[in-house]
Amino acid sequence: MLARLAERSLDVQYYIWHGDTSGFLLFEELWNAAGRGVRVRLLLDDNGTSGLDEVIAALDSHPGIEVRLFNPFAYRGSRALGYLGDFERLNRRMHNKSFTGDSQLTIVGGRNVGDEYLPRREHGLPGARRHRRRSRRGESGTPSTGTGTAPRPTRRRR
């Protein structure tokens, strides 16, 4: 809701951001806000962004979105290998969780971004539509979610 109401700016910081339904819905809200002319600044701890390199790069390519990674891993493959070579630096993490709209209202603390941090209902997330894969492209040339033009990478099954 705060992302939809913002008129000038969104400053968002999170420790963990999952590439699941909740994560993509919030990515989509940030993308849409930037499309309305809202300046979006997103700071994510790189430890909590595993598997999201493509979508983060796509978000950062939007002229209205600035993405920064806190304490990024040099090796983008396995986080564990990064820790082996640079544990002292990589063990410093940013656990901030804040969402600020128009420098007027800030929500701090609370949950990381992901389905596992929200209460479940019998039919899925409260108020959220299920993530549906789409192969078509949006007007901007980025993968489309079907309702907006927020980027979505192909999700790999574990």
DSSP file with accessible surface (Angstrom, degrees, kcal/mol):
  #  RESIDUE AA STRUCTURE BP1 BP2  ACC     N-H-->O    O-->H-N    N-H-->O    O-->H-N    TCO  KAPPA ALPHA  PHI   PSI    X-CA   Y-CA   Z-CA
    1    1 A M     >        0   0  166      0, 0.0     4,-1.6     0, 0.0     5,-0.2   0.000 360.0 360.0 360.0 -44.0    0.0    0.0    0.0
    2    2 A L  H  >  +     0   0   28      1,-0.2     4,-1.4     2,-0.2     3,-0.1   0.894 360.0  53.2 -62.2 -37.7    2.8    2.4    0.9
    3    3 A A  H  4 S+     0   0    3      1,-0.2    -1,-0.2     2,-0.2     3,-0.1   0.886 109.4  48.9 -64.5 -36.4    4.5    1.8   -2.5
    4    4 A R  H  4 S+     0   0  158      1,-0.2    -1,-0.2    -3,-0.1    -2,-0.2   0.798 112.7  47.6 -73.6 -27.2    1.2    2.6   -4.3
    5    5 A L  H  < S+     0   0  111     -4,-1.6    -1,-0.2    -3,-0.1    -2,-0.2   0.663  84.9 111.0 -87.9 -17.5    0.7    5.8   -2.3
    6    6 A A     <  +     0   0    3     -4,-1.4    32,-0.1    -5,-0.2     4,-0.1  -0.305  36.7 175.7 -62.5 139.2    4.2    7.2   -2.8
    7    7 A E  S    S+     0   0  146      2,-0.2    -1,-0.1    30,-0.1     3,-0.1   0.643  75.7  13.1-113.2 -28.5    4.5   10.2   -5.0
    8    8 A R  S    S+     0   0  134      1,-0.3    31,-2.6    30,-0.1     2,-0.3   0.736 119.0   3.9-119.7 -43.7    8.2   11.2   -4.8
    9    9 A S  E     -a   39   0A   7     29,-0.2    93,-3.3     2,-0.0     2,-0.4  -0.999  38.0-164.1-153.1 151.9   10.4    8.6   -3.2
   10   10 A L  E     -aB  40 101A   0     29,-2.7    31,-2.9    -2,-0.3     2,-0.5  -0.990   9.5-170.7-133.1 125.9   10.6    5.1   -1.8
   11   11 A D  E     -aB  41 100A  25     89,-2.2    89,-2.7    -2,-0.4     2,-0.4  -0.981  14.9-179.1-117.8 117.0   13.6    4.0    0.3
   12   12 A V  E     +aB  42  99A   2     29,-3.0    31,-3.1    -2,-0.5     2,-0.4  -0.961  10.5 177.9-126.7 131.0   13.6    0.3    1.0
   13   13 A Q  E     +aB  43  98A  53     85,-2.8    85,-2.6    -2,-0.4     2,-0.3  -0.997   8.5 165.8-133.3 131.7   16.1   -1.8    3.0
   14   14 A Y  E     -a   44   0A  28     29,-2.0    31,-1.9    -2,-0.4    83,-0.2  -0.999  31.7-153.8-146.1 147.9   15.9   -5.5    3.7
   15   15 A Y  E    S+     0   0A  33     81,-0.4    33,-0.5    -2,-0.3     2,-0.4   0.914  89.8  25.3 -80.7 -50.3   18.2   -8.3    5.0
   16   16 A I  E     +a   48   0A  29     79,-0.1    97,-2.5    31,-0.1     2,-0.4  -0.968  61.6 175.1-121.8 133.7   16.5  -11.2    3.2
   17   17 A W  B     -e  113   0B   2     31,-2.4     2,-0.2    -2,-0.4    97,-0.2  -0.947  17.0-155.0-137.0 111.5   14.4  -11.0    0.0
   18   18 A H        -     0   0   47     95,-2.7     2,-0.9    -2,-0.4     5,-0.1  -0.599  21.0-127.1 -88.9 152.2   13.1  -14.3   -1.5
   19   19 A G  S    S+     0   0   25     31,-0.3     2,-0.1    -2,-0.2    -1,-0.1  -0.310  75.1 106.7 -89.6  50.0   12.2  -14.8   -5.1
   20   20 A D  S  > S-     0   0   27     -2,-0.9     4,-2.8   135,-0.0     5,-0.3  -0.363  92.1 -69.1-113.1-165.4    8.8  -16.2   -4.3
   21   21 A T  H  > S+     0   0   11      1,-0.2     4,-2.5     2,-0.2     5,-0.2   0.934 132.4  44.8 -56.4 -50.4    5.3  -14.8   -4.6
   22   22 A S  H  > S+     0   0   14      1,-0.2     4,-2.2     2,-0.2    -1,-0.2   0.917 114.1  50.1 -61.0 -44.8    5.7  -12.1   -1.9
   23   23 A G  H  > S+     0   0    0      1,-0.2     4,-2.5     2,-0.2    -1,-0.2   0.922 113.4  44.5 -61.7 -43.8    9.1  -11.1   -3.2
   24   24 A F  H  X S+     0   0    3     -4,-2.8     4,-2.4     2,-0.2    -1,-0.2   0.854 110.1  55.1 -73.2 -31.3    7.9  -10.7   -6.8
   25   25 A L  H  X S+     0   0   34     -4,-2.5     4,-1.9    -5,-0.3    -1,-0.2   0.927 112.1  43.6 -64.9 -41.4    4.8   -8.9   -5.8
   26   26 A L  H  X S+     0   0   37     -4,-2.2     4,-2.2     2,-0.2    -2,-0.2   0.898 111.6  53.0 -72.4 -37.7    6.9   -6.3   -3.9
   27   27 A F  H  X S+     0   0    1     -4,-2.5     4,-2.5     1,-0.2    -1,-0.2   0.929 109.5  51.1 -57.0 -43.0    9.4   -6.1   -6.7
   28   28 A E  H  X S+     0   0    4     -4,-2.4     4,-2.8     1,-0.2    -2,-0.2   0.908 107.6  51.6 -62.7 -40.5    6.5   -5.4   -9.0
   29   29 A E  H  X S+     0   0   27     -4,-1.9     4,-2.2     2,-0.2    -1,-0.2   0.901 111.2  47.7 -64.3 -40.1    5.2   -2.6   -6.7
   30   30 A L  H  X S+     0   0    2     -4,-2.2     4,-2.4     2,-0.2    -2,-0.2   0.920 112.5  49.3 -65.7 -43.1    8.6   -0.9   -6.7
   31   31 A W  H  X S+     0   0   12     -4,-2.5     4,-2.0     1,-0.2    -2,-0.2   0.930 112.5  47.4 -60.6 -45.6    8.8   -1.2  -10.5
   32   32 A N  H  X S+     0   0   48     -4,-2.8     4,-1.0     2,-0.2    -1,-0.2   0.878 109.7  53.0 -66.3 -38.0    5.4    0.3  -10.9
   33   33 A A  H ><>S+     0   0    0     -4,-2.2     5,-2.2     1,-0.2     3,-0.8   0.936 109.0  49.4 -61.9 -45.4    6.1    3.1   -8.5
   34   34 A A  H ><5S+     0   0    7     -4,-2.4     3,-1.7     1,-0.3    -2,-0.2   0.885 105.7  58.2 -61.6 -35.1    9.3    4.0  -10.5
   35   35 A G  H 3<5S+     0   0   60     -4,-2.0    -1,-0.3     1,-0.3    -2,-0.2   0.776 102.4  54.3 -64.6 -25.5    7.1    3.9  -13.7
   36   36 A R  T <<5S-     0   0  121     -4,-1.0    -1,-0.3    -3,-0.8    -2,-0.2   0.396 130.5 -95.7 -86.1  -0.2    4.9    6.6  -12.1
   37   37 A G  T < 5S+     0   0   62     -3,-1.7     2,-0.3     1,-0.3    -3,-0.2   0.531  77.2 144.1  99.0   6.4    8.0    8.8  -11.5
   38   38 A V      < -     0   0    2     -5,-2.2     2,-0.6    -6,-0.2    -1,-0.3  -0.639  52.6-125.0 -79.1 132.3    8.7    7.8   -7.9
   39   39 A R  E     -a    9   0A 113    -31,-2.6   -29,-2.7    -2,-0.3     2,-0.5  -0.704  30.4-162.5 -78.1 121.2   12.5    7.6   -7.1
   40   40 A V  E     -ac  10  65A   1     24,-3.0    26,-2.8    -2,-0.6     2,-0.5  -0.922  12.6-175.5-112.1 126.1   13.1    4.1   -5.7
   41   41 A R  E     -ac  11  66A 103    -31,-2.9   -29,-3.0    -2,-0.5     2,-0.5  -0.987   6.9-171.9-120.6 123.3   16.2    3.3   -3.7
   42   42 A L  E     -ac  12  67A   3     24,-3.1    26,-2.7    -2,-0.5     2,-0.5  -0.966   6.6-173.8-121.6 121.3   16.6   -0.4   -2.7
   43   43 A L  E     +ac  13  68A  49    -31,-3.1   -29,-2.0    -2,-0.5     2,-0.4  -0.971  11.9 177.1-116.2 118.9   19.3   -1.6   -0.4
   44   44 A L  E     -ac  14  69A   1     24,-2.4    26,-2.9    -2,-0.5     2,-0.5  -0.962  34.4-120.3-123.0 140.0   19.6   -5.4    0.1
   45   45 A D  E >   - c   0  70A   0    -31,-1.9     3,-1.7    -2,-0.4   -28,-0.2  -0.661  25.6-138.7 -73.0 125.5   22.0   -7.4    2.1
   46   46 A D  E >  S+     0   0A   0     24,-2.0     3,-1.4    -2,-0.5    -1,-0.2   0.759  97.5  69.6 -63.0 -22.2   23.6   -9.6   -0.6
   47   47 A N  E 3  S+     0   0A  44     23,-0.3     3,-0.4     1,-0.3    -1,-0.3   0.812 101.6  46.3 -64.3 -26.5   23.5  -12.6    1.8
   48   48 A G  E <  S+a   16   0A  10     -3,-1.7   -31,-2.4   -33,-0.5    -1,-0.3   0.130  97.0  72.9-104.0  21.2   19.7  -12.7    1.4
   49   49 A T    X   +     0   0    1     -3,-1.4     3,-2.3   -33,-0.2    -1,-0.2   0.162  58.8 156.9-120.7  20.3   19.4  -12.3   -2.4
   50   50 A S  T 3  S+     0   0   83     -3,-0.4   -31,-0.3     1,-0.3    27,-0.1  -0.163  72.5  10.8 -52.6 129.5   20.5  -15.8   -3.6
   51   51 A G  T 3  S+     0   0   59     26,-0.1    -1,-0.3   -33,-0.1     3,-0.2   0.490 104.1  96.8  82.8   3.7   19.2  -16.5   -7.0
   52   52 A L    <>  +     0   0    4     -3,-2.3     4,-2.7     1,-0.1     5,-0.3   0.243  40.1 111.7-109.2  13.1   18.0  -13.0   -7.7
   53   53 A D  H  > S+     0   0   58      1,-0.2     4,-2.4     2,-0.2     5,-0.2   0.899  79.6  49.0 -55.2 -43.4   20.9  -11.6   -9.7
   54   54 A E  H  > S+     0   0  111      2,-0.2     4,-2.2     1,-0.2    -1,-0.2   0.929 114.3  43.3 -64.1 -46.3   18.9  -11.3  -12.9
   55   55 A V  H  > S+     0   0    1      2,-0.2     4,-2.7     1,-0.2    -1,-0.2   0.894 113.4  52.0 -70.9 -36.0   15.9   -9.6  -11.4
   56   56 A I  H  X S+     0   0   14     -4,-2.7     4,-2.7     2,-0.2    -2,-0.2   0.925 110.8  48.4 -64.6 -42.0   18.1   -7.2   -9.4
   57   57 A A  H  X S+     0   0   60     -4,-2.4     4,-1.3    -5,-0.3    -2,-0.2   0.908 111.7  49.9 -63.8 -40.0   20.0   -6.3  -12.5
   58   58 A A  H  X S+     0   0   22     -4,-2.2     4,-0.6     2,-0.2     3,-0.3   0.927 111.8  47.6 -65.9 -42.5   16.7   -5.7  -14.4
   59   59 A L  H >< S+     0   0    1     -4,-2.7     3,-1.5     1,-0.2     6,-0.2   0.936 110.5  52.0 -61.3 -44.6   15.4   -3.5  -11.5
   60   60 A D  H 3< S+     0   0   81     -4,-2.7    -1,-0.2     1,-0.3    -2,-0.2   0.758 100.4  63.7 -65.7 -22.1   18.7   -1.5  -11.4
   61   61 A S  H 3< S+     0   0   84     -4,-1.3    -1,-0.3    -3,-0.3    -2,-0.2   0.680  80.0  98.0 -76.0 -17.1   18.4   -1.0  -15.2
   62   62 A H  S X< S-     0   0   29     -3,-1.5     3,-1.9    -4,-0.6   -27,-0.0  -0.556  78.8-134.7 -70.4 131.4   15.2    1.1  -14.7
   63   63 A P  T 3  S+     0   0  133      0, 0.0    -1,-0.1     0, 0.0    -3,-0.0   0.756 103.7  50.7 -62.2 -19.4   16.1    4.8  -14.7
   64   64 A G  T 3  S+     0   0   21     -5,-0.1   -24,-3.0   -33,-0.1     2,-0.4   0.373 100.7  73.9 -97.9   3.0   13.9    5.4  -11.6
   65   65 A I  E <   -c   40   0A   9     -3,-1.9     2,-0.5    -6,-0.2   -24,-0.2  -0.975  54.8-170.4-124.0 129.9   15.4    2.6   -9.5
   66   66 A E  E     -c   41   0A  72    -26,-2.8   -24,-3.1    -2,-0.4     2,-0.5  -0.979  10.8-167.6-115.7 121.1   18.8    2.5   -7.8
   67   67 A V  E     -c   42   0A  14     -2,-0.5     2,-0.4   -26,-0.2   -24,-0.2  -0.929   6.0-178.5-111.8 132.1   19.8   -0.9   -6.3
   68   68 A R  E     -c   43   0A 157    -26,-2.7   -24,-2.4    -2,-0.5     2,-0.5  -0.979  16.1-146.2-126.2 142.7   22.7   -1.3   -3.9
   69   69 A L  E     -c   44   0A  51     -2,-0.4     2,-0.4   -26,-0.2   -24,-0.2  -0.942  16.8-134.2-108.3 127.3   23.9   -4.6   -2.4
   70   70 A F  E    S-c   45   0A  75    -26,-2.9   -24,-2.0    -2,-0.5   -23,-0.3  -0.658  83.0 -13.1 -80.2 129.1   25.4   -4.4    1.1
   71   71 A N  S    S-     0   0   24     -2,-0.4    -1,-0.3   -26,-0.1   -24,-0.1   0.923  91.3-151.8  48.3  60.6   28.6   -6.3    1.5
   72   72 A P        -     0   0   59      0, 0.0     2,-0.4     0, 0.0    -1,-0.1  -0.225  12.0-114.7 -68.1 150.8   28.3   -8.2   -1.8
   73   73 A F        -     0   0    3      1,-0.1     6,-0.0     2,-0.1    10,-0.0  -0.691  14.4-150.6 -80.1 132.1   29.8  -11.5   -2.6
   74   74 A A  S    S+     0   0   96     -2,-0.4     2,-0.6     1,-0.1    -1,-0.1   0.894  88.8  60.4 -70.4 -39.4   32.5  -11.4   -5.3
   75   75 A Y  S    S-     0   0  127      1,-0.1     7,-0.2     3,-0.1    -1,-0.1  -0.805  71.1-165.9 -92.2 116.4   31.7  -14.9   -6.4
   76   76 A R  S    S+     0   0   81     -2,-0.6     3,-0.1    -4,-0.0    -1,-0.1   0.570  71.4  66.6 -83.8  -7.6   28.1  -15.0   -7.5
   77   77 A G  S    S+     0   0   46      1,-0.3     2,-0.5   -27,-0.1   -26,-0.1   0.886 106.0  12.2 -75.9 -94.5   27.8  -18.8   -7.6
   78   78 A S     >  -     0   0   49      1,-0.2     4,-1.3   -28,-0.0    -1,-0.3  -0.724  55.4-157.2 -92.5 124.2   28.0  -20.4   -4.2
   79   79 A R  H  > S+     0   0   27     -2,-0.5     4,-2.0     1,-0.2     5,-0.2   0.866  94.5  62.2 -63.6 -35.7   27.7  -18.2   -1.1
   80   80 A A  H  > S+     0   0   63      1,-0.2     4,-1.7     2,-0.2    -1,-0.2   0.900 100.7  51.6 -60.0 -40.0   29.5  -20.9    0.9
   81   81 A L  H  > S+     0   0   93      1,-0.2     4,-1.4     2,-0.2    -1,-0.2   0.886 106.9  54.6 -64.9 -35.7   32.6  -20.6   -1.3
   82   82 A G  H  X S+     0   0   12     -4,-1.3     4,-1.6     1,-0.2     3,-0.3   0.917 106.1  51.3 -62.4 -42.4   32.6  -16.8   -0.8
   83   83 A Y  H  X S+     0   0   49     -4,-2.0     4,-0.7     1,-0.2    -1,-0.2   0.860 103.8  59.5 -63.8 -34.6   32.7  -17.3    3.0
   84   84 A L  H  < S+     0   0  145     -4,-1.7     3,-0.2     1,-0.2    -1,-0.2   0.888 115.0  33.8 -61.8 -38.0   35.6  -19.7    2.7
   85   85 A G  H  < S+     0   0   71     -4,-1.4    -1,-0.2    -3,-0.3    -2,-0.2   0.655 135.8  19.6 -93.0 -16.6   37.8  -17.1    1.1
   86   86 A D  H  X S+     0   0   63     -4,-1.6     4,-2.5    -5,-0.2     5,-0.3  -0.144  70.0 145.8-149.0  46.2   36.5  -13.9    2.9
   87   87 A F  H  X  +     0   0  116     -4,-0.7     4,-2.1    -3,-0.2     5,-0.2   0.888  69.8  56.6 -59.6 -45.4   34.7  -14.9    6.1
   88   88 A E  H  4 S+     0   0  150      1,-0.2     4,-0.2     2,-0.2    -1,-0.2   0.919 116.0  35.9 -57.9 -44.8   35.7  -11.9    8.2
   89   89 A R  H >4 S+     0   0   74     -3,-0.3     3,-1.6     1,-0.2    -1,-0.2   0.946 118.4  49.4 -72.2 -47.6   34.3   -9.4    5.7
   90   90 A L  H 3< S+     0   0    2     -4,-2.5    -2,-0.2     1,-0.3    -1,-0.2   0.704  97.3  69.5 -70.8 -17.5   31.3  -11.4    4.6
   91   91 A N  T 3< S+     0   0   91     -4,-2.1     2,-0.7    -5,-0.3    -1,-0.3   0.622  78.5  91.2 -76.5  -9.5   30.2  -12.2    8.2
   92   92 A R    <   +     0   0  142     -3,-1.6     2,-0.3    -4,-0.2    -4,-0.0  -0.762  64.1 179.2 -84.9 115.3   29.2   -8.5    8.6
   93   93 A R        -     0   0   35     -2,-0.7     2,-0.7   -48,-0.1   -22,-0.1  -0.800  32.0-129.3-121.2 158.4   25.6   -8.4    7.6
   94   94 A M        +     0   0   14     -2,-0.3   -49,-0.2   -24,-0.1   -24,-0.1  -0.911  21.7 179.2-107.9 107.6   22.9   -5.7    7.5
   95   95 A H        +     0   0  103     -2,-0.7   -80,-0.3   -80,-0.1    -1,-0.1   0.284  33.4 136.3 -93.4  12.1   19.8   -6.8    9.3
   96   96 A N        -     0   0   81    -82,-0.2   -81,-0.4   -81,-0.1     2,-0.3  -0.245  31.6-173.8 -60.7 146.7   17.8   -3.6    8.6
   97   97 A K        +     0   0   40    -83,-0.2    12,-2.1   -82,-0.1     2,-0.3  -0.895  24.1 141.0-141.0 106.6   14.2   -3.8    7.5
   98   98 A S  E     -BD  13 108A  14    -85,-2.6   -85,-2.8    -2,-0.3     2,-0.4  -0.998  30.5-167.6-149.6 151.5   12.6   -0.5    6.6
   99   99 A F  E     -BD  12 107A  14      8,-1.9     8,-2.3    -2,-0.3     2,-0.5  -0.949  15.4-174.5-140.7 111.2   10.2    0.9    4.0
  100  100 A T  E     -BD  11 106A  20    -89,-2.7   -89,-2.2    -2,-0.4     2,-0.5  -0.946   7.4-160.5-117.8 127.7   10.0    4.7    3.7
  101  101 A G  E >> S-BD  10 105A   4      4,-2.6     3,-2.4    -2,-0.5     4,-1.6  -0.929  72.4 -23.3-111.0 124.5    7.5    6.5    1.5
  102  102 A D  T 34 S-     0   0   21    -93,-3.3    -1,-0.2    -2,-0.5   -92,-0.1   0.735 106.6 -78.8  53.8  28.8    8.0   10.2    0.5
  103  103 A S  T 34 S+     0   0   85      2,-0.2    -1,-0.3   -94,-0.2     3,-0.1   0.739 123.6  90.6  53.8  24.0   10.3   10.7    3.6
  104  104 A Q  T <4 S+     0   0  153     -3,-2.4     2,-0.4     1,-0.3    -2,-0.2   0.711  83.6  31.2-115.6 -35.7    7.1   11.0    5.6
  105  105 A L  E  <  -D  101   0A 101     -4,-1.6    -4,-2.6  -103,-0.0     2,-0.4  -0.997  61.3-174.8-135.3 129.6    6.2    7.5    6.8
  106  106 A T  E     -D  100   0A  68     -2,-0.4     2,-0.6    -6,-0.2    -6,-0.2  -0.988  13.3-159.2-127.7 133.8    8.6    4.7    7.7
  107  107 A I  E     -D   99   0A  99     -8,-2.3    -8,-1.9    -2,-0.4     2,-0.3  -0.955  25.4-175.2-105.4 121.3    7.9    1.1    8.6
  108  108 A V  E     +D   98   0A 105     -2,-0.6   -10,-0.2   -10,-0.2   -12,-0.0  -0.856  40.1   2.4-120.3 158.0   10.9   -0.4   10.5
  109  109 A G  S    S+     0   0   42    -12,-2.1     2,-0.3    -2,-0.3    -2,-0.0  -0.300  79.1  98.5  70.8-157.9   11.7   -3.8   11.9
  110  110 A G  S    S-     0   0   71     -2,-0.0     2,-0.2   -12,-0.0    -1,-0.1  -0.551  73.9  -2.5  84.4-136.3    9.4   -6.7   11.4
  111  111 A R        -     0   0  145     -2,-0.3     2,-0.1     1,-0.1     7,-0.0  -0.531  55.0-122.1-102.1 157.3    9.8   -9.3    8.7
  112  112 A N        -     0   0   24     -2,-0.2     2,-0.7   -98,-0.1   -95,-0.2  -0.251  49.0 -88.6 -76.1 178.5   12.0  -10.0    5.8
  113  113 A V  B    S+e   17   0B  12    -97,-2.5   -95,-2.7    -2,-0.1     2,-0.2  -0.838  80.9  90.4 -99.9 117.6   10.4  -10.3    2.4
  114  114 A G  S >  S-     0   0    2     -2,-0.7     3,-1.6   -97,-0.2     4,-0.2  -0.802  80.5 -99.9 167.2 154.1    9.2  -13.8    1.5
  115  115 A D  G >  S+     0   0   13      1,-0.3     3,-1.8    -2,-0.2    -1,-0.1   0.856 115.6  63.5 -57.1 -37.5    6.2  -16.1    1.8
  116  116 A E  G 3  S+     0   0  132      1,-0.3    -1,-0.3    -3,-0.1     4,-0.1   0.693  98.3  56.3 -65.7 -16.1    7.6  -17.9    4.8
  117  117 A Y  G <  S+     0   0   54     -3,-1.6    -1,-0.3     2,-0.1    -2,-0.2   0.443  97.9  74.7 -94.0  -1.3    7.4  -14.6    6.8
  118  118 A L  S <  S-     0   0   66     -3,-1.8     2,-0.1    -4,-0.2   -96,-0.0  -0.852  92.4-100.5-110.6 149.2    3.7  -14.1    6.2
  119  119 A P        -     0   0   80      0, 0.0     2,-0.3     0, 0.0    -2,-0.1  -0.421  41.2-131.6 -66.3 139.0    0.8  -16.0    7.8
  120  120 A R        -     0   0  138      5,-0.1     2,-0.3    -2,-0.1     5,-0.2  -0.663  17.8-163.0 -91.8 148.4   -0.5  -18.7    5.5
  121  121 A R  B >   -F  124   0C 171      3,-1.4     3,-2.0    -2,-0.3     0, 0.0  -0.818  40.2 -96.4-119.3 168.7   -4.2  -19.3    4.7
  122  122 A E  T 3  S+     0   0  176     -2,-0.3     3,-0.1     1,-0.3    -1,-0.0   0.853 123.2  38.9 -55.3 -35.7   -5.7  -22.4    3.2
  123  123 A H  T 3  S-     0   0  158      1,-0.3    -1,-0.3    -3,-0.0     2,-0.3   0.022 122.8 -87.7-108.6  26.9   -5.6  -21.0   -0.3
  124  124 A G  B <  S+F  121   0C   3     -3,-2.0    -3,-1.4     3,-0.0    -1,-0.3  -0.693  81.3   1.5 110.8-158.1   -2.3  -19.2   -0.2
  125  125 A L  S >  S-     0   0   13     -2,-0.3     3,-1.5    -5,-0.2     2,-0.2  -0.414  79.9-100.3 -72.5 141.6   -1.1  -15.7    0.8
  126  126 A P  T 3  S-     0   0   48      0, 0.0    -1,-0.1     0, 0.0     3,-0.1  -0.420 101.6  -8.0 -63.7 124.5   -3.7  -13.3    2.2
  127  127 A G  T 3  S+     0   0   92     -2,-0.2     2,-0.4     1,-0.2    -2,-0.1   0.537 109.7 115.5  72.7   4.1   -4.8  -10.9   -0.5
  128  128 A A    <   -     0   0   33     -3,-1.5     2,-0.2     3,-0.0    -1,-0.2  -0.859  60.5-133.0-112.0 143.6   -2.1  -12.0   -3.0
  129  129 A R        -     0   0   76     -2,-0.4     2,-0.1     1,-0.1  -104,-0.1  -0.588  38.3 -96.1 -85.8 153.9   -2.5  -13.7   -6.3
  130  130 A R        -     0   0  127     -2,-0.2     2,-0.3     1,-0.1    -1,-0.1  -0.414  40.9-101.9 -69.8 144.8   -0.4  -16.7   -7.1
  131  131 A H        -     0   0   33     -2,-0.1     2,-0.4    -3,-0.0    -1,-0.1  -0.492  42.1-168.4 -65.9 126.9    2.8  -16.3   -9.0
  132  132 A R        -     0   0  122     -2,-0.3     2,-0.2    13,-0.2    -3,-0.0  -0.984  20.2-123.8-121.1 131.9    2.2  -17.4  -12.6
  133  133 A R        -     0   0  139     -2,-0.4     2,-0.4     2,-0.0    12,-0.1  -0.522  30.4-175.1 -72.6 138.6    4.9  -17.9  -15.1
  134  134 A R        -     0   0   93     -2,-0.2    18,-0.1    10,-0.2    10,-0.0  -0.994  20.6-169.2-132.8 141.3    4.6  -15.9  -18.2
  135  135 A S        +     0   0  124     -2,-0.4    -1,-0.1     8,-0.1    -2,-0.0   0.579  58.9  99.2-104.9 -12.6    6.8  -16.0  -21.2
  136  136 A R  S    S-     0   0  125      8,-0.1     8,-1.5     1,-0.1     2,-0.3  -0.310  71.3-121.0 -73.3 162.2    5.5  -12.9  -23.0
  137  137 A R  B     -G  143   0D 159      6,-0.2    -1,-0.1     1,-0.1    -2,-0.1  -0.778  18.3-127.3-104.3 145.4    7.4   -9.6  -22.8
  138  138 A G    >   -     0   0   15      4,-2.5     3,-1.8    -2,-0.3    11,-0.1  -0.225  39.4 -90.8 -78.1 176.4    6.0   -6.4  -21.5
  139  139 A E  T 3  S+     0   0  200      1,-0.3    -1,-0.1     2,-0.1    10,-0.0   0.816 125.8  57.4 -59.8 -32.0    6.1   -3.1  -23.4
  140  140 A S  T 3  S-     0   0   69      2,-0.2    -1,-0.3     1,-0.1     9,-0.0   0.545 117.1-110.8 -79.5  -6.5    9.4   -2.2  -21.9
  141  141 A G  S <  S+     0   0   44     -3,-1.8    -2,-0.1     1,-0.4    -1,-0.1   0.413  82.7 117.0  91.5  -1.4   11.1   -5.4  -23.2
  142  142 A T  S    S-     0   0   22      1,-0.1    -4,-2.5     7,-0.1    -1,-0.4  -0.650  81.9 -80.9 -95.7 157.1   11.4   -6.9  -19.8
  143  143 A P  B     -G  137   0D  35      0, 0.0     2,-0.3     0, 0.0    -6,-0.2  -0.277  53.4-133.5 -55.2 138.6    9.7  -10.0  -18.7
  144  144 A S        -     0   0    6     -8,-1.5     5,-0.2     7,-0.1   -10,-0.2  -0.722  16.3-153.3-101.8 147.7    6.1   -9.2  -17.8
  145  145 A T        -     0   0    4      3,-0.6   -13,-0.2    -2,-0.3     4,-0.1   0.531  51.9-108.8 -87.8 -11.4    4.1  -10.4  -14.8
  146  146 A G  S    S+     0   0   23      2,-0.7     3,-0.1   -10,-0.1    -2,-0.0   0.031 111.2  48.2 104.7 -26.8    0.9  -10.0  -16.6
  147  147 A T  S    S+     0   0   88      3,-0.1     2,-0.2     1,-0.0    -3,-0.0   0.675 122.7   5.2-114.4 -29.7   -0.3   -6.9  -14.8
  148  148 A G  S    S-     0   0   14      2,-0.1    -2,-0.7   -10,-0.0    -3,-0.6  -0.525  78.8-102.4-132.3-157.8    2.7   -4.7  -14.8
  149  149 A T        +     0   0   41     -5,-0.2    -7,-0.1  -121,-0.2   -11,-0.1   0.012  61.3 142.7-125.6  28.1    6.1   -4.8  -16.4
  150  150 A A        -     0   0    2      1,-0.1  -122,-0.1  -126,-0.0    -2,-0.1  -0.425  56.6-104.1 -68.1 143.4    8.2   -5.7  -13.5
  151  151 A P        -     0   0    3      0, 0.0    -7,-0.1     0, 0.0    -1,-0.1  -0.391  36.5-176.2 -70.9 144.9   11.1   -8.1  -14.3
  152  152 A R        -     0   0   24     -2,-0.1   -18,-0.1   -18,-0.1     2,-0.1  -0.937  12.1-150.4-140.4 118.8   10.9  -11.8  -13.5
  153  153 A P        -     0   0   21      0, 0.0     2,-0.4     0, 0.0  -101,-0.0  -0.371  38.9 -86.8 -79.3 166.0   13.7  -14.2  -14.1
  154  154 A T        -     0   0  112     -2,-0.1     2,-0.4     1,-0.1  -100,-0.1  -0.588  47.9-131.2 -69.7 127.7   13.1  -17.9  -14.8
  155  155 A R        -     0   0   69     -2,-0.4     2,-0.4    -3,-0.1    -1,-0.1  -0.712  14.6-138.8 -87.4 133.7   12.9  -19.5  -11.4
  156  156 A R        -     0   0  196     -2,-0.4     2,-0.2  -105,-0.1    -1,-0.0  -0.711  15.1-125.2 -90.8 139.1   15.0  -22.7  -11.0
  157  157 A R              0   0  188     -2,-0.4    -1,-0.0     1,-0.1     0, 0.0  -0.580 360.0 360.0 -79.2 141.3   13.5  -25.7   -9.2
  158  158 A R              0   0  278     -2,-0.2    -1,-0.1     0, 0.0     0, 0.0  -0.611 360.0 360.0 -91.9 360.0   15.6  -26.9   -6.2
